[in-house]
Amino acid sequence: MQTLIFATNNHHKVTEVEQILGKRWNIISLKEAGIDIDIPEPHATLEENAREKSTTIHKLTGQDCFSEDTGLETDALGGEPGVHSARYAGDGRSFEANIAKLLLRLQDEKNRNARFRTVISLIWEGKEYQFDGICEGTIIEKNKGIDGFGYDPVFIPDGDTRTFAEMTLAEKNRYSHRRKAMDKLIAFLENVIREKNQD
Ligand code: ITT
């Protein structure tokens, strides 16, 4: 089985990605790799922040790795919280406080359209590749459900009537931004490995 470092400190992301990959790849989280750093995310785009995370860990380990940056973008707020999703309500990074701020800003707002967007940055044999995934949906007015993480309790993906927090992991992954980006990453990796084996 191939091994790849997933450069994240978010254990929810690791669980979701492991479910998507099944037994195809062995994912090593930063915690499992013994790396304890808070990777900076100083940039204005998901693409740049994802690259910052993967290159930081690649420099540290010299190994193939990937990271991802995800944002929730609402139409009514001009794309907010977007790249600021993790710290929307401050450096405490509290999911509850972030949701409360979002719902307050969207109070009385008719346009509840939103999307999750994930950008994966892969460092493979020293080169960087990016893959994205989008999940369109709507923001409801009150939390529903207890599963998942982040903004899951207020986000209903198009095509369903339940929030992500009311779904099992497998159900969320049927719709999710992260799964769509992971599908592209997996297709890329399977292709390069197939080509390598043919040499
Ligand atoms: P790493 O940088 O260590 O990967 P992080 O939690 O800081 O972890 P992001 O910078 O990508 O990750 O933060 C995006 C925030 O958006 C995250 O903290 C959640 O609040 C939210 N988020 C990301 N993916 C989500 C999902 O699938 N469902 C709900 N909320 C999500």
Boltz pocket constraint, residues with backbone or C-beta under 6 A from the ligand:
constraints:
  - pocket:
      binder: B
      contacts: [[A, 7], [A, 8], [A, 9], [A, 10], [A, 13], [A, 39], [A, 41], [A, 68], [A, 69], [A, 70], [A, 71], [A, 72], [A, 83], [A, 85], [A, 86], [A, 95], [A, 98], [A, 116], [A, 148], [A, 149], [A, 150], [A, 151], [A, 152], [A, 164], [A, 178]]
      max_distance: 6.0
